[in-house]
Amino acid sequence: MLGWEIIVVFAVSLGASALFAIINLIGSLTAPKALRQQQALLVGSLAPGRPLLDLTLQLASILTTLAPVALVFYLLAREGEGPAALGIDTTRPASDLARGALIAAVIGGSGLALYVAAYRLGISLNVVPENLPAVWWRVPVLVLDAAQNGILEEVLVLGYLLRRLDQGFGGFVGNAILGVIFGVLYRRWGRVTPMIIAHTLIDAGAFVGYAVLHGHVSWLP
């Protein structure tokens, strides 16, 4: 039953996203255009020319995307535990924030440098973090999108999957799914909160930074 539980949780969340990502990657690799001439948009308008409807759809999308997190918390509650069992609480705000910010600075900076290098070499798509309209809710929605990514991926992969793998398959190297660094740090600290903070800061920096810098610096595609 444990295996089926994991399959169901990921089938309605990151598993489905991974499937479409693989299909899109195959499509990009087989397209007549070179990779650097193709774009990958991360956050775009859902109702062009209708800002209020766009905002409503953006918020609805963020809310519904987080539904699998509620499912994970429900499964924990059935076992008599809560989010604190995953290290998601407010008992260590200072250390969680410091750790998250440090991870974001190191991984975010390194990731940006690698992406720019890969794009210049022609082995990466032109990743467009956002193209929302220049309205008052643009930055708040980008930050919420970043938080959604951080919460969803870290709760499901680090908090839920690694915990279930430990319960069902011993010392299986489940942290390879998200990345060695996040996995090792979660194993060491036993807390998902710093990873959520780090992931949110990395994505928020990418989304908002692109909105501010695009067209004003020469090194950004």
C-alpha positions in Angstrom: 0.0 0.0 0.0 2.9 2.4 0.7 4.0 2.1 -2.9 0.5 2.9 -4.2 0.2 5.8 -1.8 3.5 7.4 -3.2 2.3 6.8 -6.8 -1.0 8.5 -6.2 0.4 11.5 -4.4 2.9 12.1 -7.2 0.5 11.3 -10.0 -1.6 14.3 -9.1 1.4 16.6 -8.5 5.0 16.5 -9.5 4.8 13.3 -11.4 2.4 14.8 -13.9 4.6 17.9 -14.2 7.7 15.7 -14.8 5.9 13.8 -17.6 5.0 17.0 -19.4 8.5 18.3 -18.9 10.0 15.2 -20.5 7.6 15.5 -23.5 8.5 19.2 -23.9 12.2 18.4 -23.7 11.9 15.8 -26.4 10.0 18.3 -28.4 12.7 20.9 -28.0 15.5 18.5 -28.9 13.7 17.4 -32.0 12.6 20.9 -33.1 14.2 22.4 -36.3 15.4 25.5 -34.3 18.5 25.4 -32.2 17.9 25.2 -28.4 19.1 28.8 -27.7 16.5 30.0 -30.3 13.7 28.4 -28.4 12.0 29.9 -25.3 10.7 28.2 -22.1 8.2 30.5 -20.3 7.8 29.8 -16.6 5.1 32.3 -15.5 2.9 33.9 -18.1 -0.3 35.7 -18.4 -3.5 33.5 -18.2 -5.8 36.2 -19.6 -3.9 38.7 -21.8 -5.5 42.1 -21.8 -7.8 41.4 -18.9 -5.7 42.1 -15.7 -8.4 41.4 -13.1 -9.3 38.1 -14.7 -5.6 37.3 -15.1 -5.0 38.0 -11.4 -8.0 35.7 -10.4 -6.7 32.9 -12.6 -3.1 33.3 -11.3 -4.3 33.1 -7.6 -6.6 30.1 -8.4 -3.8 28.3 -10.1 -1.4 28.8 -7.2 -4.1 27.6 -4.7 -5.1 24.5 -6.6 -1.4 23.6 -7.3 -0.9 23.4 -3.5 -3.7 20.8 -3.0 -1.2 17.9 -2.9 0.5 19.6 0.1 -2.9 19.4 1.9 -3.1 15.7 0.9 0.4 15.1 2.5 -0.7 16.9 5.7 -3.9 14.8 5.8 -1.9 11.6 5.4 0.3 12.7 8.3 -2.7 13.5 10.4 -4.0 10.0 9.9 -0.8 8.8 11.6 -1.3 11.2 14.5 1.3 13.7 13.3 1.4 17.1 11.8 3.6 19.3 9.7 6.1 19.6 12.6 7.0 16.0 12.0 8.6 17.2 8.7 10.3 20.2 10.4 7.7 22.6 9.2 7.0 25.0 12.1 8.0 28.3 13.6 10.1 27.1 16.4 13.4 28.1 14.8 12.7 31.2 12.6 16.1 32.8 12.8 18.1 29.7 12.0 15.7 28.5 9.3 15.8 31.9 7.6 19.6 32.2 7.8 20.1 28.7 6.4 17.5 29.2 3.7 19.1 32.5 2.6 22.6 31.0 2.6 21.5 28.0 0.5 19.6 30.3 -1.9 22.7 32.6 -2.3 25.1 29.7 -3.1 22.8 27.5 -5.2 21.0 30.4 -6.9 24.2 32.2 -7.8 25.8 29.0 -9.1 22.7 28.1 -11.0 22.5 31.4 -12.7 26.1 31.3 -13.8 25.7 27.7 -15.2 22.5 28.7 -17.1 24.1 31.7 -18.7 27.2 29.7 -19.7 25.0 26.9 -21.1 22.9 29.4 -23.1 26.0 31.0 -24.5 27.2 27.6 -25.6 23.9 26.9 -27.3 23.0 23.9 -25.1 20.1 25.5 -23.2 16.8 27.0 -24.0 16.2 30.7 -23.6 14.4 30.5 -20.2 12.0 33.4 -19.7 11.0 33.4 -16.0 8.0 35.6 -16.5 6.1 37.9 -18.9 3.3 39.1 -16.8 1.8 42.5 -17.6 3.2 45.6 -15.9 0.4 45.9 -13.3 0.3 46.4 -9.6 0.0 42.7 -8.7 2.9 41.6 -10.9 5.6 41.3 -8.2 3.3 39.9 -5.5 2.1 37.1 -7.8 5.6 36.3 -8.8 6.6 36.0 -5.1 3.5 33.8 -4.5 4.4 31.6 -7.5 7.9 31.2 -6.1 6.5 30.3 -2.6 4.2 27.8 -4.3 7.1 26.1 -6.0 9.1 26.0 -2.8 6.3 24.6 -0.6 5.1 22.1 -3.2 8.4 20.6 -4.2 10.1 20.6 -0.8 7.1 19.2 1.1 6.5 16.5 -1.4 10.0 15.5 -2.2 12.0 16.1 1.0 9.3 16.0 3.6 7.0 13.3 2.2 8.9 11.1 -0.2 12.1 10.8 1.8 10.1 10.0 4.9 8.1 7.3 3.1 11.2 5.8 1.6 12.8 5.6 5.0 9.7 3.9 6.3 9.4 1.5 3.4 12.8 0.9 1.8 15.5 1.6 4.4 18.4 3.8 3.4 17.3 4.3 -0.3 18.9 7.3 -1.9 15.7 9.2 -2.4 17.4 12.6 -2.1 18.7 12.1 -5.7 15.2 13.0 -6.9 15.5 16.7 -5.9 19.3 17.0 -5.7 22.1 15.8 -3.5 22.6 19.1 -1.7 19.0 19.6 -0.5 18.7 16.0 0.3 21.8 15.9 2.4 21.0 19.1 4.3 17.5 17.8 5.0 18.9 14.6 6.3 21.3 16.6 8.5 18.8 19.2 9.9 15.6 17.2 9.7 13.7 20.4 8.7 11.9 21.2 5.5 11.4 24.9 6.4 14.9 26.1 5.4 14.6 24.3 2.1 11.2 25.9 1.4 12.7 29.3 2.2 15.7 28.6 0.0 13.6 27.4 -2.9 11.2 30.4 -2.6 14.1 32.9 -2.5 15.8 31.2 -5.6 12.6 31.3 -7.6 11.6 34.8 -6.4 15.0 36.1 -7.3 14.7 34.6 -10.8 11.2 35.8 -11.4 11.5 39.3 -9.9 15.1 39.7 -11.0 14.1 39.0 -14.6 11.3 41.5 -14.4 13.6 44.2 -13.2 16.8 43.4 -15.2 15.5 42.1 -18.6 16.4 44.6 -21.3 18.8 46.5 -19.0 21.8 44.2 -18.8 23.6 42.6 -21.6 24.4 39.3 -20.0 20.8 38.2 -19.5 19.2 36.5 -22.5 
